[in-house]
Amino acid sequence: MIQKICVAGAGTMGSGIALAAAQNNFNTVLFDTNEKGIETAKKSILKNLDFLLSKEKISAEQKVEIFNNIFFTTDINECVGDLIIEAIIEDLQIKETLYKTLASINSPKTILASNTSSLSITAIQKNILHPERICGMHFFNPAHIMKLVEVVAGKSTSQEIMQIVYKVCVALKKQPVICKDAPGFIVNRVARHFYLEAMNLAYEKKINFEDIDILMENAGFKMGPFKLMDLIGMDINLAVSQSVYKAFNNHARFKPSPMQEQKVAAGNLGKKTGRGFYDYNKNTGQ
C-alpha cells in the first residue's frame, strides 16, 4: 500500500506533483539539491493553495493541512518512501545517477517512477537494481490540475507495479492511461506536429504566431500552440522534440524547428522566464 510519496525535483512539474499528492492525503516529500529551488517551490505551492482558497475550493484549515503534508528537503537521504516520482532534467545519464542513489537508500520494493516526457523507460531501467519496479508516470503541466497521467511500462516493468501505480493515479484523482514504452509515448508523439507545424507556418510562411493561436483557439483548442509552448517551457519542448527526432532516426517530420532553438539560445523559455513567444512582463506579443 502506497502511503508515502517522494518527489525528486522541485521545479514546476515536481512541485505540482507534490501538491497533488499532498492534496490527496499522501505523506509527501519534495526533494531538490538546490535550496533556492525548494524555496521557489514553497512559494509556488502556497500561491496555488491561495488561489484554491480564493475560489472556495479549499478552506483555510485545509490550506494549512495540505501544506503541512509536504516535507521539503535538500537531503537525498530523506527521499525515502513507498513511491518516488522523479521530475528532474531530461538527461538520461543524470537520471541514471539519481536512480542508482535512490535505489541504494530505499527498499527493493520502493517503486521508482519517472515523469519523463520522452526518454525511454527501458533505457532508464537498464542499469538499476530491481528494474521491474521502475515505470513512467508522465504528468502534464500544471500537474495539480491536469487530469491525465501516462503510466508507462518499460521492458522490465512488472504488471503488479503497473496496477499499483494505476491505483495511485486514481487516488490522486487523475485519469491514468496505460501505454508501452515508445518514443514520445502517446501524447508527445501526437502533439509534436501541433507545435512543429505551427512553428513551420510561422517560420517559413511568415504568418503571425498570435494569429495561429487565435485561429486554433477559435477552432476549439483550449490554448494555441505558442501559448502552450510558453506554458510548458521552450527548453522542455525543445528537449522533447530532439528526443523524439532522434528516436525516429532523424525523420524529417519530427525535425525540431529553428524557432525552438533560437528561443532556448536566447533564454526566452516562456512564462517561467517572463518572455517566450509572448512577453509576460508587458503582456504583449514579441
C-alpha positions in Angstrom: 0.0 0.0 0.0 1.4 3.4 -1.0 1.3 5.9 1.9 4.4 8.0 1.4 5.2 9.6 -2.0 8.6 11.3 -2.6 9.1 13.7 -5.5 12.7 14.2 -6.6 13.0 17.6 -8.3 11.3 20.8 -7.1 10.7 22.5 -10.4 7.4 23.4 -11.9 6.4 19.8 -12.5 7.8 18.4 -9.3 6.1 21.0 -7.1 2.9 20.4 -8.9 3.1 16.6 -8.4 3.9 17.1 -4.7 0.9 19.4 -4.3 -1.4 16.8 -6.0 -0.1 14.1 -3.6 -0.5 16.4 -0.5 -4.0 17.4 -1.6 -5.0 13.8 -1.6 -3.7 12.9 1.9 -0.4 11.3 0.9 2.5 11.8 3.2 4.7 13.8 0.8 8.4 14.6 0.5 9.7 17.2 -2.0 13.4 16.9 -2.6 15.8 19.0 -4.5 19.6 19.6 -4.2 19.1 23.3 -4.7 17.9 25.3 -1.6 16.7 28.1 -3.9 14.6 25.6 -5.8 13.0 24.4 -2.6 12.2 28.0 -1.6 10.7 28.7 -5.0 8.6 25.5 -4.8 7.3 26.6 -1.4 6.2 29.9 -2.8 4.6 28.3 -5.9 2.7 25.8 -3.8 1.4 28.5 -1.4 0.4 30.6 -4.3 -1.6 27.7 -5.8 -3.2 27.0 -2.4 -4.1 30.7 -2.0 -5.8 30.5 -5.5 -7.8 27.4 -4.4 -8.8 29.2 -1.2 -9.9 32.3 -3.1 -12.1 30.1 -5.3 -13.5 28.4 -2.2 -12.2 25.0 -3.4 -10.5 24.5 0.0 -10.8 26.1 3.4 -8.1 28.0 5.3 -7.7 24.9 7.6 -7.3 22.7 4.5 -4.7 25.0 3.1 -2.6 24.6 6.2 -3.1 20.9 6.3 -2.2 20.4 2.7 1.0 22.5 3.0 2.0 20.7 6.2 1.6 17.3 4.4 4.7 18.3 2.4 8.2 17.8 3.9 10.7 19.9 2.0 14.4 18.8 1.9 17.7 19.1 0.2 19.0 15.9 1.8 18.6 13.0 -0.6 18.8 10.6 2.3 15.4 11.8 3.4 14.0 10.9 -0.1 12.7 7.5 1.2 9.2 6.3 0.6 6.8 3.8 -1.0 6.8 5.6 -4.3 9.4 8.0 -5.6 8.5 10.2 -8.6 11.5 11.7 -10.4 10.9 15.0 -12.1 14.4 16.3 -13.0 16.2 17.4 -16.2 15.6 15.3 -19.3 19.1 13.8 -19.3 19.4 10.0 -19.3 22.8 10.0 -17.6 21.8 12.4 -14.8 18.6 10.4 -14.2 20.5 7.2 -14.0 22.9 8.6 -11.4 19.8 9.7 -9.4 18.1 6.4 -9.7 21.2 4.5 -8.5 21.3 6.6 -5.4 17.6 6.3 -4.7 17.8 2.5 -5.2 20.6 2.3 -2.7 18.8 4.2 0.1 15.3 2.7 -0.5 13.7 -0.7 -0.1 13.9 -3.0 -3.2 10.1 -2.8 -3.1 10.0 1.0 -3.4 8.5 2.0 -6.8 10.7 4.3 -8.8 8.7 6.3 -11.4 9.9 8.9 -13.9 7.9 11.9 -15.0 10.0 12.0 -18.2 8.0 13.1 -21.2 10.1 11.4 -23.9 13.1 9.4 -22.6 12.9 5.6 -22.8 11.8 4.0 -19.5 13.5 0.8 -20.7 16.8 2.8 -21.0 16.3 4.2 -17.5 15.8 0.7 -16.1 18.9 -0.8 -17.8 21.5 -0.3 -15.1 19.3 0.0 -12.0 18.7 -2.7 -9.4 15.3 -4.3 -9.5 14.3 -2.7 -12.8 10.9 -4.4 -12.6 9.8 -1.6 -10.1 10.6 1.2 -12.5 7.9 2.8 -14.7 6.9 6.1 -16.1 4.3 8.5 -14.6 4.1 11.3 -17.1 2.0 14.1 -15.6 1.0 17.2 -17.5 1.5 20.9 -16.6 0.1 22.1 -14.3 0.3 18.7 -12.6 -2.0 19.5 -9.7 -4.8 20.4 -12.1 -4.4 18.4 -15.3 -6.1 15.0 -15.0 -4.1 12.9 -17.5 -1.2 10.7 -16.4 0.6 8.4 -18.9 1.6 5.3 -16.9 4.4 3.8 -19.0 5.7 0.2 -18.9 9.3 -0.3 -19.7 10.6 -3.7 -21.0 11.2 -4.9 -17.4 8.3 -3.3 -15.6 6.1 -5.8 -13.8 2.3 -5.9 -14.2 2.0 -5.7 -10.5 3.8 -2.4 -10.4 1.7 -1.1 -13.3 -1.5 -1.9 -11.4 -0.3 -0.3 -8.2 0.7 2.9 -10.0 -2.6 3.0 -11.8 -4.4 2.8 -8.5 -2.2 5.6 -7.1 -3.2 7.8 -10.0 -6.8 7.2 -9.3 -6.2 8.1 -5.7 -4.6 11.3 -6.9 -7.9 12.0 -8.8 -6.1 11.6 -12.1 -7.1 9.7 -15.3 -4.3 7.2 -15.9 -3.7 5.8 -19.4 -1.5 2.7 -19.7 1.0 2.7 -22.5 4.1 0.8 -23.6 7.5 2.4 -23.8 7.7 4.2 -27.2 9.2 7.4 -28.5 7.1 10.3 -27.1 4.7 7.8 -25.5 1.2 8.8 -26.7 0.6 12.5 -26.1 4.0 13.9 -27.1 4.2 11.8 -30.2 0.8 13.1 -31.4 1.4 16.7 -30.1 4.8 17.2 -31.8 3.0 18.2 -35.0 0.7 20.6 -33.2 3.8 22.5 -32.2 6.1 21.8 -35.2 3.6 22.5 -38.0 2.5 25.7 -36.2 6.2 26.8 -36.0 6.8 25.9 -39.6 3.9 28.1 -40.7 5.2 31.0 -38.6 8.8 30.5 -39.6 8.5 29.6 -43.3 5.3 31.3 -44.3 5.7 34.4 -42.1 2.3 34.0 -40.5 2.0 35.9 -37.2 2.2 33.3 -34.3 -0.5 35.2 -32.5 -2.9 34.7 -35.4 -2.2 31.0 -35.4 -3.1 30.9 -31.7 -6.3 32.8 -32.2 -7.3 30.5 -35.1 -6.6 27.3 -33.1 -8.4 28.6 -30.1 -11.4 29.5 -32.2 -11.3 26.1 -33.7 -11.9 24.6 -30.3 -8.4 24.2 -28.7 -8.3 25.5 -25.2 -4.9 27.0 -25.9 -3.0 27.8 -29.1 0.4 26.1 -29.7 2.6 29.1 -29.0 0.8 29.9 -25.7 1.1 26.2 -24.7 4.8 26.1 -25.5 5.3 29.2 -23.4 3.4 27.5 -20.5 5.4 24.2 -20.8 8.7 25.9 -21.3 10.7 26.1 -24.5 13.7 24.2 -23.0 11.4 21.3 -22.2 9.6 21.5 -25.5 12.9 21.5 -27.4 14.3 18.6 -25.4 11.2 16.5 -26.2 11.4 17.4 -29.9 15.1 16.5 -30.0 14.4 13.2 -28.2 11.6 12.2 -30.5 13.5 13.3 -33.6 16.5 11.1 -32.5 14.3 8.2 -31.6 12.8 8.2 -35.1 16.2 8.2 -36.7 16.1 11.9 -37.6 12.9 11.6 -39.7 12.1 15.0 -41.3 8.6 15.1 -39.9 9.9 15.3 -36.4 12.8 17.7 -37.0 12.9 20.5 -34.3 12.1 24.0 -35.5 14.8 26.7 -35.7 12.3 28.8 -33.7 12.6 26.5 -30.7 16.4 26.5 -30.9 16.5 30.3 -31.1 14.2 30.8 -28.1 16.3 28.5 -26.0 19.6 30.0 -27.1 18.2 33.5 -26.1 17.0 32.2 -22.8 13.4 33.1 -23.7 11.8 30.0 -22.3 8.2 31.2 -21.8 6.3 32.2 -18.7 8.9 31.0 -16.3 11.5 33.5 -17.6 8.9 36.2 -18.4 9.4 36.0 -22.1 8.9 33.3 -24.8 6.8 33.8 -27.9 4.9 36.3 -25.7 6.3 39.0 -23.4 4.7 38.3 -20.0 6.4 41.3 -18.4 4.4 43.6 -20.7 1.6 41.1 -21.5 2.1 41.8 -25.2 3.4 39.8 -28.2 7.1 39.6 -29.1 
